[in-house]
Amino acid sequence: MWTFVSLVLLVLAGGFFRAWLRQRSEFAAQLALKEKQADALREEHARADARALAQQQALFNSMTEGVLLLDADGRVQLVNEAFSQLFAVTGDVRGRTIMEALRLHQVQELVNRTLIEGKMQDGELALPGVEGDRHFAVNGAAVVDIDGQRQGMILVFHDLTRLKQLENTRREFVANVSHELRTPLSLIKGYVETLIDGAKDNPEVALKFLHTIERHADRLTFLIEDLLTISRLESGQMVINLGTIELRPAVARVLDDLSTRAAARQATLANEVPEMLHASADPERLHQVLANLVDNAIIHGRVGGTVRIGAQPLTEHAVEIWVQDDGAGIPPEACARVFERFYRADKARSREGGGTGLGLAIVKHLVLAHGGEVRVEGGLGRGAKFAFTLRRAACSG
């Protein structure tokens, strides 16, 4: 009897044990499945976070403004490509403070200001540089969570350097034009008043004054014509009509036009351009370029000196023309600026010569409009050499 009961109990225990093993296996399988699903979910979340971060980074990098994101401790979390270029940031600066990353106390002051005010609209930042100051407009805001706790801040930098330079150029241009116009107008007005007051009754004095008035009126006319030329060139409104030009006869015509002016300074004009050298250029504009350069050389060359005009083929497709005087030369620091409007290395001599201060600026723009380049070689006591390039015509010899 007891043996039978023991056997039944043993069978029941075995059944329960198998059932427990089956349930345990099913539970383990379910647990493994859930862990696998959790891993897949975590991976999907990680991929989603990576995509969001990549999209955020791409968005920031597509901005032309520099973006700087700081955490609650004031350490760099993110900078975009524009910011790295603006501030010459190299390497990974995440986790660093502003002073560690940039070493610019001006930026640290902007951060401190944003911390105090909570936001910043149209702040200004000026940084000294080797080639002049750089200027930025800065907007900033604190980043807070839903509880109003500060999590960091974001600063956006917009480079205003080019706009500042253009504004300075505009102011200088207006000031220079005003001066150049005022001088001959004041002289004309003074001579006219003198004539009205009685000088007109003396024929000899009246004629002298009228010639002076005419000379200054011509100066005004030349200035206005040069201003219009510069305006058309800079706005792209001037049409360049290219043609094949033999350079030696073209230079000869310019020297013939300026022979009287050269004679007044006892200067010799030497045409050293080779025969049968051709270039592709607009005849009228090339004449204007050469006339400005030769006239400039006559004014700044020494009295009784020589102005040389030469040319040579540079390559199969380019030719170089130069004008050289034997005057006092140009200081090295002025060579980079002589093609600026109204810039004068020697203000007294330039105004005495009656120039408008726009001749070399016009030369530069006309040469660029032809697809060429212009340069100057200077040095005190060595005279000045202005050279420019043009496309060489196919029929050049």
LINMOTA-V543072 format. One record per backbone hydrogen bond with DSSP energy under -1.0 kcal/mol. NH is the residue of the N-H (numbers start at 0). CO is the residue of the C=O. Records with the same first field share a line. If there is no record, write none. Layout:
# LINMOTA-V543072
NH=CO + CO
This chain:
# LINMOTA-V543072
4=0
5=1
6=2
7=3
8=4
9=5
10=6
11=7
12=8
13=9
14=10
15=11
16=12
17=13
18=14
19=15
20=16
21=17
22=18
23=19
24=20
25=21
26=22
27=23
28=24
29=25
30=26
31=27
32=28
33=29
34=30
35=31
36=32
37=33
38=34
39=35
40=36
41=37
42=38
43=39
44=40
45=41
46=42
47=43
48=44
49=45
50=46
51=47
52=48
53=49
54=50
55=51
56=52
57=53
58=54
59=55
60=56
61=57
62=59
65=156
67=154
68=77
69=152
70=74
73=70
75=95
76=68
77=68
79=66
83=79
84=80
85=81
86=82
88=83
94=75
95=92
100=96
101=97
102=97
107=103
108=104
109=105
110=106
111=107
112=108
113=109
114=110
115=111
116=112
117=113
119=139
122=137
124=135
126=133
131=128
133=126
135=124
136=157
137=122
138=155
139=119
140=153
141=117
142=151
144=148
147=144
150=142
151=142
152=69
153=140
154=67
155=138
156=65
157=136
159=134
163=159
164=160
165=161
166=162
167=163
168=164
169=165
170=166
171=167
172=168
173=169
174=170
175=171
176=172
177=173
178=174
179=175
180=176
181=177
182=178
184=180
185=181
186=182
187=183
188=184
189=185
190=186
191=187
192=188
193=189
194=190
195=191
196=192
197=194
198=193
199=194
200=197
201=198
205=201
206=202
207=203
208=204
209=205
210=206
211=207
212=208
213=209
214=210
215=211
216=212
217=213
218=214
219=215
220=216
221=217
222=218
223=219
224=220
225=221
226=222
227=223
228=224
229=225
230=226
231=227
232=228
233=229
234=230
236=231
237=231
242=280
244=278
246=276
249=245
250=246
251=247
252=248
253=249
254=250
255=251
256=252
257=253
261=257
262=258
263=259
264=261
265=262
266=261
267=304
269=306
271=308
278=244
279=390
280=242
285=281
286=282
287=283
288=284
289=285
290=286
291=287
292=288
293=289
294=290
295=291
296=292
297=293
298=294
299=295
300=296
303=264
304=301
306=267
307=323
308=269
309=321
311=319
313=317
314=317
318=389
319=311
320=387
321=309
322=385
323=307
324=383
333=330
336=333
337=333
339=336
341=356
342=339
349=345
350=346
351=347
352=348
354=349
361=357
362=358
363=359
364=360
365=361
366=362
367=363
368=364
369=365
370=367
371=366
374=386
376=384
378=329
380=327
381=378
384=376
385=322
386=374
387=320
388=372
389=318
391=316
395=392
396=275
